[in-house]
Amino acid sequence: MQVRRTPPHLLAALLLLLVAAATSLARAHNITSLLAGHPDFSTFNHYLSATHLAAEINSRTTITVLAVSNAAMNDLLAEHPTTTTLKNILSLHVLLDYFGSKKLHQLTDGSALAATLFQSTGSAPGSSGFVNITDLKGGKVGFAPEEGGSSDAGAYFVKSLEELAYNISVIEISKVLPSAIAAAPAPEPSQVNVTDVMAAHGCKEFADALLNSSDALKTYEDNVVGGLTAFCPLDDPFKAFRPKFDNLSAADRASFLEFFATPVYMSMSMLRSNNGLMNTLATDGSRKFDFTVQNDGQDVTLKTKVNTAKITGTLLDEQPLVIYTLDKVLLPQELFKAAVSPAPAPAPTPEKAAESPKAAAKHKSPPAPPTSAASDAPADSPDGTVADQKSNANARICCGRFGFMALSLLLVVLAL
């Protein structure tokens, strides 16, 4: 009996498919879930979420988190830092590179300088947002903020908690990194006047509308501390839209204004890496008031079934509050619906093919689908929730990816 050998190129193809599948699974990470299995770091984990750093960590593909124990966090919290100050301190503990336990002991020339999330925010002057890593004698590895050129170890490597090679490394260090700049007192986000920021930077018309709607303004203010991303149309497009806005009822005007903010902090990098449907402050049951975030090259656009608006600038970005400007007034489909294009005229029918009126009715052309142009008429809310749409979309993506892998593997096996 002759044994059939598998051609080398088919084995190589099979191996590549398996590696691709493993890589796809490894790229996704969730820092909250990773730390959930380490109760000694529950306080650190909690404040990563409270300061919205967890979402920023999850949006990046190559990162190292320097975690500190509950005892070390208690010492930090005893100083009663504001939310913004605490966010600055913890962002200094997030390195924008991968450092697993093995790499820490194999540093080129025994040291490395790593940028942090604190540096990327633009709040860290000079080199204060960098961390020195030094491989010391006796197997120790030291970490120290690069403030004033100091390389003295402020904290030491204790152990590795979680590692997904070249994707995310979570390691314990002995204490909170000492940084006078990161720990400097910072005002709470609730002290920021959202309408003042808008009015001073080209969104006065929208800010005035918000000031005249006490319900919408209170909703904005109540959500600032927990996280708020606001989008304000610039003055010229909002002036042109103002007659339509004034024709809405007071309740609909409030919903319309709340539609321009989401109850979570979303930096520009997070918007670029988390395309998809987003709920807003106006989302309430069947009245979804959602929009889709979508990249178009370097541009980020917001899209409804009525129209599309592009983000043109950032007025303020201080976690947990960020305010962007829009080039158009984004229209929610709950209050406005797309204008319907007229149905195309039927083609002339040859005389000998003429049908009776009854037969012609059976072959009536379907109405044309709606276009993206806006009209003044109110729209009915479509069926289905945002969660359902996200779930269905995720299911389609998941099944599509793994269905492709399964089909590829099947073809390879059949070729053996």
C-alpha positions as a printed NumPy array, in Angstrom:
array([[  0.   ,   0.   ,   0.   ],
       [  1.408,   3.319,  -1.054],
       [  1.382,   6.112,   1.518],
       [  0.422,   9.437,   0.037],
       [  2.539,  12.301,   1.295],
       [  1.114,  15.751,   1.795],
       [  2.777,  18.304,  -0.479],
       [  4.94 ,  20.764,   1.518],
       [  3.17 ,  23.822,   0.085],
       [ -0.204,  22.549,   1.363],
       [  1.204,  21.994,   4.84 ],
       [  2.62 ,  25.515,   4.764],
       [ -0.762,  26.953,   3.741],
       [ -2.498,  25.067,   6.558],
       [  0.055,  26.351,   9.075],
       [ -0.411,  29.934,   7.902],
       [ -4.183,  29.678,   8.324],
       [ -3.823,  28.34 ,  11.856],
       [ -1.39 ,  31.127,  12.755],
       [ -3.767,  33.746,  11.296],
       [ -6.628,  32.376,  13.399],
       [ -4.538,  32.445,  16.562],
       [ -3.326,  35.981,  15.835],
       [ -6.872,  37.222,  15.273],
       [ -7.913,  35.933,  18.679],
       [ -4.811,  37.293,  20.421],
       [ -5.236,  40.868,  19.203],
       [ -8.378,  41.509,  21.225],
       [ -7.855,  42.316,  24.882],
       [ -9.824,  43.783,  27.75 ],
       [ -7.795,  45.162,  30.647],
       [-10.753,  45.013,  33.044],
       [-11.252,  41.296,  32.342],
       [ -7.522,  40.573,  32.577],
       [ -7.253,  42.193,  36.015],
       [-10.532,  40.675,  37.245],
       [ -8.64 ,  37.458,  37.982],
       [ -6.264,  39.32 ,  40.33 ],
       [ -8.256,  40.549,  43.37 ],
       [ -5.185,  42.212,  44.895],
       [ -5.439,  44.768,  42.086],
       [ -9.186,  45.432,  42.249],
       [ -8.769,  49.085,  43.308],
       [ -6.371,  49.81 ,  40.454],
       [ -8.767,  48.041,  38.076],
       [-11.736,  50.055,  39.35 ],
       [-10.025,  53.394,  38.797],
       [ -8.899,  52.464,  35.297],
       [-12.606,  52.264,  34.486],
       [-13.606,  55.303,  36.579],
       [-11.067,  57.501,  34.79 ],
       [-11.961,  55.998,  31.377],
       [ -8.394,  54.805,  30.868],
       [ -9.615,  51.226,  30.42 ],
       [-11.303,  52.093,  27.124],
       [ -8.147,  53.863,  25.909],
       [ -6.027,  50.817,  26.836],
       [ -8.398,  48.448,  25.049],
       [ -8.305,  50.559,  21.881],
       [ -4.532,  50.097,  21.489],
       [ -2.806,  46.99 ,  20.147],
       [  0.669,  47.284,  21.719],
       [  0.737,  48.377,  25.34 ],
       [  2.119,  47.674,  28.834],
       [  0.2  ,  48.373,  32.046],
       [  2.185,  48.942,  35.257],
       [ -0.315,  47.79 ,  37.875],
       [ -0.031,  48.539,  41.596],
       [ -1.588,  46.638,  44.493],
       [ -4.601,  47.694,  46.551],
       [ -2.283,  48.793,  49.375],
       [ -0.314,  51.097,  47.057],
       [ -3.562,  52.526,  45.634],
       [ -4.854,  53.203,  49.15 ],
       [ -1.761,  55.319,  49.847],
       [ -2.462,  57.308,  46.68 ],
       [ -6.17 ,  57.757,  47.427],
       [ -5.369,  58.977,  50.965],
       [ -4.104,  62.181,  49.322],
       [ -7.621,  62.779,  47.891],
       [ -6.642,  63.539,  44.287],
       [ -9.279,  64.899,  41.914],
       [-10.538,  62.611,  39.157],
       [ -8.431,  64.457,  36.584],
       [ -5.285,  64.268,  38.726],
       [ -5.849,  60.56 ,  39.36 ],
       [ -6.277,  60.024,  35.635],
       [ -2.947,  61.791,  34.97 ],
       [ -1.136,  59.658,  37.545],
       [ -2.563,  56.373,  36.27 ],
       [ -1.962,  57.298,  32.619],
       [  1.748,  57.525,  33.507],
       [  1.475,  53.793,  34.323],
       [  0.436,  52.873,  30.762],
       [  3.425,  52.446,  28.425],
       [  2.894,  52.701,  24.672],
       [  5.095,  49.678,  23.932],
       [  5.216,  46.001,  24.848],
       [  7.466,  44.996,  27.784],
       [  6.996,  41.407,  28.908],
       [  9.012,  39.996,  31.807],
       [ 11.576,  38.484,  29.416],
       [ 12.09 ,  41.716,  27.484],
       [ 12.608,  43.681,  30.718],
       [ 15.774,  41.666,  31.391],
       [ 17.021,  41.942,  27.813],
       [ 16.977,  45.717,  27.29 ],
       [ 19.501,  47.11 ,  24.811],
       [ 22.329,  48.697,  26.849],
       [ 20.342,  47.801,  29.945],
       [ 17.782,  50.625,  29.695],
       [ 14.867,  52.008,  27.678],
       [ 12.784,  55.169,  27.569],
       [  9.063,  54.535,  27.061],
       [  6.315,  57.002,  26.138],
       [  3.091,  56.808,  28.151],
       [ -0.573,  57.693,  27.759],
       [  0.167,  60.757,  29.895],
       [  2.56 ,  61.95 ,  27.199],
       [  0.042,  61.28 ,  24.402],
       [ -2.625,  63.498,  26.015],
       [ -0.473,  66.6  ,  25.57 ],
       [ -0.852,  67.424,  29.278],
       [  2.718,  66.375,  30.099],
       [  5.233,  69.188,  29.521],
       [  8.669,  68.358,  28.146],
       [  9.736,  64.787,  28.818],
       [  7.625,  64.322,  31.959],
       [  5.346,  61.867,  30.162],
       [  8.155,  59.345,  29.609],
       [  9.289,  56.527,  31.918],
       [ 12.866,  55.26 ,  32.286],
       [ 13.206,  51.469,  32.521],
       [ 16.537,  50.165,  33.857],
       [ 17.761,  46.568,  34.151],
       [ 19.618,  46.735,  37.507],
       [ 22.09 ,  44.375,  39.115],
       [ 20.729,  41.379,  40.989],
       [ 17.871,  40.808,  38.549],
       [ 15.921,  43.937,  39.507],
       [ 14.228,  46.223,  36.996],
       [ 13.525,  49.826,  37.97 ],
       [ 10.926,  52.305,  36.677],
       [ 11.148,  56.093,  37.094],
       [  9.415,  59.067,  35.457],
       [ 11.69 ,  61.112,  33.203],
       [ 11.351,  64.385,  35.118],
       [ 14.401,  66.647,  35.165],
       [ 16.484,  63.898,  33.561],
       [ 16.329,  61.687,  36.653],
       [ 16.853,  57.958,  36.127],
       [ 16.721,  56.911,  39.802],
       [ 14.365,  53.98 ,  40.215],
       [ 11.086,  55.08 ,  41.751],
       [  9.511,  51.631,  41.631],
       [ 10.599,  48.057,  40.884],
       [  9.286,  45.15 ,  38.835],
       [  7.579,  42.591,  41.101],
       [  5.992,  40.011,  38.785],
       [  4.124,  39.501,  35.548],
       [  0.328,  39.277,  35.888],
       [ -0.837,  38.748,  32.291],
       [  0.987,  38.649,  28.957],
       [ -0.372,  38.36 ,  25.426],
       [  2.872,  38.391,  23.46 ],
       [  3.577,  41.692,  21.682],
       [ -0.003,  42.807,  22.3  ],
       [ -0.476,  43.613,  25.991],
       [  1.627,  43.031,  29.106],
       [  0.281,  43.626,  32.605],
       [  3.002,  43.663,  35.251],
       [  3.101,  44.57 ,  38.919],
       [  5.442,  47.312,  40.147],
       [  6.241,  47.947,  43.801],
       [  4.565,  51.357,  44.179],
       [  2.924,  54.261,  42.369],
       [  5.409,  56.115,  40.162],
       [  6.376,  59.41 ,  41.849],
       [  5.62 ,  62.398,  39.591],
       [  5.038,  65.921,  40.856],
       [  3.755,  66.976,  37.418],
       [  1.202,  64.177,  37.059],
       [  0.107,  64.618,  40.695],
       [ -0.359,  68.4  ,  40.393],
       [ -3.875,  69.524,  41.407],
       [ -6.232,  69.673,  38.413],
       [ -9.801,  71.018,  38.277],
       [-12.684,  68.574,  38.203],
       [-14.381,  68.23 ,  34.803],
       [-17.678,  69.394,  36.37 ],
       [-16.128,  72.86 ,  36.704],
       [-15.847,  73.165,  32.918],
       [-18.701,  75.152,  31.378],
       [-19.62 ,  73.212,  28.229],
       [-21.595,  76.036,  26.591],
       [-18.825,  78.58 ,  27.264],
       [-16.303,  76.34 ,  25.514],
       [-18.653,  75.895,  22.539],
       [-19.538,  79.591,  22.266],
       [-15.9  ,  80.683,  22.372],
       [-14.845,  78.388,  19.522],
       [-17.35 ,  78.787,  16.699],
       [-20.419,  76.981,  18.101],
       [-22.264,  79.915,  19.714],
       [-25.544,  79.216,  17.883],
       [-25.654,  75.636,  19.169],
       [-24.548,  76.756,  22.661],
       [-27.366,  79.338,  22.794],
       [-29.893,  76.686,  21.783],
       [-28.572,  74.447,  24.56 ],
       [-28.806,  77.278,  27.116],
       [-32.447,  77.834,  26.129],
       [-33.329,  74.176,  26.763],
       [-33.05 ,  73.594,  30.516],
       [-33.78 ,  69.853,  30.205],
       [-31.067,  69.254,  27.605],
       [-28.533,  71.436,  29.434],
       [-29.094,  69.552,  32.708],
       [-28.626,  66.223,  30.897],
       [-25.269,  67.439,  29.574],
       [-24.144,  68.683,  32.994],
       [-25.22 ,  65.487,  34.77 ],
       [-23.1  ,  63.362,  32.444],
       [-19.851,  65.346,  32.424],
       [-18.203,  63.646,  35.423],
       [-19.138,  60.133,  34.281],
       [-17.923,  60.748,  30.738],
       [-19.24 ,  62.907,  27.897],
       [-18.437,  63.275,  24.2  ],
       [-20.205,  66.25 ,  22.587],
       [-20.427,  67.227,  18.901],
       [-21.429,  70.814,  18.116],
       [-22.303,  72.027,  14.588],
       [-20.448,  75.202,  13.581],
       [-22.351,  78.491,  13.497],
       [-22.984,  78.824,   9.74 ],
       [-24.672,  75.426,   9.218],
       [-26.673,  75.779,  12.439],
       [-27.911,  79.266,  11.435],
       [-29.165,  77.825,   8.144],
       [-30.894,  75.012,  10.038],
       [-32.392,  77.252,  12.758],
       [-35.888,  77.682,  11.185],
       [-36.384,  73.901,  11.18 ],
       [-35.133,  73.663,  14.757],
       [-37.557,  76.385,  15.894],
       [-40.482,  74.472,  14.353],
       [-39.872,  71.497,  16.665],
       [-41.793,  71.118,  19.913],
       [-39.947,  71.888,  23.175],
       [-39.6  ,  68.152,  23.919],
       [-38.273,  67.403,  20.44 ],
       [-35.821,  70.324,  20.646],
       [-34.445,  68.838,  23.888],
       [-34.105,  65.393,  22.295],
       [-32.466,  66.924,  19.233],
       [-29.828,  68.718,  21.347],
       [-29.197,  65.625,  23.498],
       [-28.662,  63.658,  20.277],
       [-25.355,  65.543,  19.838],
       [-23.664,  63.949,  22.866],
       [-22.835,  60.424,  24.014],
       [-22.559,  59.387,  27.701],
       [-18.984,  58.086,  27.351],
       [-15.574,  59.658,  26.773],
       [-14.319,  58.967,  23.23 ],
       [-10.945,  60.39 ,  22.219],
       [-10.176,  60.79 ,  18.52 ],
       [ -8.074,  57.62 ,  18.531],
       [-10.963,  55.744,  20.154],
       [-13.43 ,  57.041,  17.549],
       [-11.099,  55.895,  14.78 ],
       [-10.728,  52.403,  16.244],
       [-14.333,  51.874,  17.391],
       [-16.423,  52.476,  14.287],
       [-20.08 ,  51.506,  14.557],
       [-23.387,  52.518,  16.117],
       [-23.342,  54.799,  19.155],
       [-26.108,  55.609,  21.603],
       [-26.627,  59.243,  22.604],
       [-28.036,  61.176,  25.562],
       [-31.379,  61.142,  23.722],
       [-31.505,  57.347,  23.339],
       [-34.6  ,  56.057,  25.124],
       [-36.174,  52.73 ,  24.254],
       [-37.708,  52.677,  20.786],
       [-36.565,  56.268,  20.183],
       [-33.018,  55.208,  19.425],
       [-31.508,  58.57 ,  18.433],
       [-28.255,  56.862,  17.44 ],
       [-25.685,  57.477,  14.725],
       [-22.861,  55.544,  13.097],
       [-19.205,  56.542,  13.496],
       [-17.275,  55.871,  10.311],
       [-13.722,  56.56 ,   9.093],
       [-13.12 ,  58.107,   5.7  ],
       [ -9.344,  58.161,   5.37 ],
       [ -8.092,  60.464,   8.114],
       [-11.555,  62.   ,   8.515],
       [-14.125,  60.761,  11.019],
       [-17.781,  61.103,  10.053],
       [-21.088,  60.671,  11.879],
       [-23.878,  59.185,   9.82 ],
       [-27.638,  58.676,  10.139],
       [-30.098,  57.456,   7.516],
       [-30.811,  61.125,   6.787],
       [-27.371,  62.697,   6.304],
       [-23.655,  62.655,   7.193],
       [-21.495,  65.189,   9.089],
       [-17.704,  65.342,   9.397],
       [-15.702,  66.129,  12.547],
       [-13.677,  69.258,  11.744],
       [-11.87 ,  69.959,  15.014],
       [-11.467,  69.388,  18.753],
       [-12.512,  72.196,  21.113],
       [-11.597,  70.417,  24.349],
       [-10.147,  67.036,  25.265],
       [ -9.74 ,  66.629,  29.016],
       [-10.912,  63.252,  30.239],
       [-13.692,  62.526,  30.847],
       [-14.952,  65.392,  28.631],
       [-14.284,  65.945,  24.925],
       [-16.026,  68.377,  22.53 ],
       [-15.742,  68.181,  18.728],
       [-17.015,  70.48 ,  15.956],
       [-19.084,  69.311,  12.957],
       [-19.277,  70.773,   9.455],
       [-23.032,  70.064,   9.202],
       [-26.085,  69.653,  11.38 ],
       [-26.492,  65.889,  11.815],
       [-30.179,  64.948,  11.552],
       [-31.722,  62.126,  13.633],
       [-34.134,  59.934,  11.695],
       [-36.567,  60.078,  14.621],
       [-37.295,  63.75 ,  13.846],
       [-36.397,  64.032,  10.15 ],
       [-36.667,  61.576,   7.325],
       [-34.882,  61.322,   4.023],
       [-36.569,  62.888,   1.041],
       [-38.002,  60.299,  -1.312],
       [-36.867,  60.433,  -4.921],
       [-39.707,  60.468,  -7.475],
       [-40.36 ,  57.101,  -9.112],
       [-38.872,  56.835, -12.616],
       [-41.29 ,  57.28 , -15.495],
       [-42.315,  53.948, -17.048],
       [-40.73 ,  53.089, -20.387],
       [-43.037,  53.389, -23.443],
       [-44.713,  50.108, -24.264],
       [-45.051,  48.856, -27.879],
       [-48.652,  48.876, -29.07 ],
       [-48.792,  45.168, -29.764],
       [-47.516,  44.451, -26.196],
       [-50.113,  46.664, -24.546],
       [-51.812,  45.141, -21.54 ],
       [-55.153,  45.697, -20.014],
       [-55.342,  48.089, -17.027],
       [-55.791,  45.119, -14.746],
       [-52.668,  43.363, -16.029],
       [-50.643,  46.58 , -15.885],
       [-51.457,  46.974, -12.212],
       [-49.829,  43.625, -11.511],
       [-46.537,  44.849, -12.975],
       [-46.44 ,  48.17 , -11.191],
       [-42.875,  49.409, -10.501],
       [-41.863,  49.461,  -6.814],
       [-41.269,  52.874,  -5.215],
       [-37.694,  54.168,  -5.332],
       [-35.629,  53.844,  -2.146],
       [-35.093,  57.   ,  -0.025],
       [-32.007,  59.158,  -0.637],
       [-29.782,  60.898,   1.912],
       [-31.309,  64.357,   1.465],
       [-33.175,  65.707,   4.503],
       [-36.776,  66.931,   4.623],
       [-38.79 ,  68.744,   7.261],
       [-41.285,  65.93 ,   7.841],
       [-41.021,  63.989,  11.108],
       [-40.069,  60.329,  10.797],
       [-41.395,  57.264,  12.544],
       [-38.919,  55.406,  14.742],
       [-37.731,  52.182,  13.036],
       [-38.072,  48.842,  14.748],
       [-35.267,  47.16 ,  16.683],
       [-32.887,  48.382,  19.354],
       [-29.297,  49.574,  19.055],
       [-28.149,  46.575,  21.043],
       [-29.878,  44.258,  18.59 ],
       [-28.196,  45.917,  15.638],
       [-24.77 ,  45.756,  17.275],
       [-25.295,  42.119,  18.22 ],
       [-26.385,  41.183,  14.722],
       [-23.48 ,  43.068,  13.153],
       [-20.977,  41.413,  15.494],
       [-22.502,  38.022,  14.759],
       [-22.185,  38.574,  11.034],
       [-18.564,  39.688,  11.355],
       [-17.684,  36.801,  13.672],
       [-19.39 ,  34.183,  11.535],
       [-17.923,  35.654,   8.372],
       [-14.355,  35.494,   9.679],
       [-14.546,  32.013,  11.096],
       [-16.64 ,  30.733,   8.197],
       [-13.88 ,  31.85 ,   5.839],
       [-11.233,  30.115,   7.971],
       [-13.282,  26.916,   8.15 ],
       [-13.847,  26.893,   4.387],
       [-10.124,  27.48 ,   3.763],
       [ -9.148,  24.63 ,   6.083],
       [-11.703,  22.339,   4.407],
       [-10.273,  23.073,   0.973],
       [ -6.768,  22.293,   2.208],
       [ -7.869,  18.989,   3.74 ],
       [ -9.719,  17.971,   0.562],
       [ -6.571,  18.68 ,  -1.428],
       [ -4.461,  16.371,   0.75 ]])
